[in-house]
Amino acid sequence: MALISADCIKVIAEQAGIDSSGLKQEVAESLAPEVEYRLRDIIQEALKFTRHGRRDELSTDDINYALRLRSCEPLYGFAAGEAPRFCRAAGTSGVFFLEDPEVNLESLIHAELPAIPIEPSFTAHWLAISGVQPTVPQNPTKDEIRAMAAGRLSAAPPDRGTKRARE
């Protein structure tokens, strides 16, 4: 029994921006079993990750691990939080929806703005050049290395860079 039909392939093609008249029926019919096989393969691999993790529920992380195992692009924008709760629409048998919480716009407008994020930055630093450690403020001194080896100094002092820069 085929779970994915040629009509389903045509709908997916339309959502991807392919004109439905450009996709012939025989192409959609030959793609349907291939897509179904690939989906089954990914889901079976994801279920293996679930079982090996000793969990009962399949998560998006399991799907991402299975996709990565098959050298496919992972899913972006889907967190592995708790599963969404679907509600049945009144008077229907197969229509479900996600219940959205009500948002008070008045409190949202008067809420305090979050802090501005700090701009990202980076610096380049050579720890060693041809096996020799240069004497720069970022590298520990020979005394600090001896002290760390003896167990007297567990970490570098916080002002080490500015202290040696003055020397």
FENWO-V936873 format. One record per pair of residues at least 4 apart in sequence whose C-alpha atoms are under 6 Angstrom apart, sorted by the first residue. I is the first residue (numbers start at 0). J is the second residue. If there is no record, write none. Layout:
I;J / I;J
This chain:
3;31 / 4;31 / 5;27 / 5;28 / 5;31 / 8;27 / 12;17 / 13;17 / 13;18 / 13;19 / 39;43 / 41;65 / 44;65 / 45;61 / 45;62 / 45;65 / 48;61 / 49;54 / 49;57 / 50;54 / 59;79 / 63;73 / 66;71 / 66;73 / 67;71 / 85;95 / 85;96 / 85;97 / 86;95 / 86;96 / 87;95 / 88;94 / 88;95 / 106;110 / 127;131 / 127;132 / 136;160 / 136;163 / 137;160 / 139;143 / 146;151 / 146;152 / 147;151 / 147;152
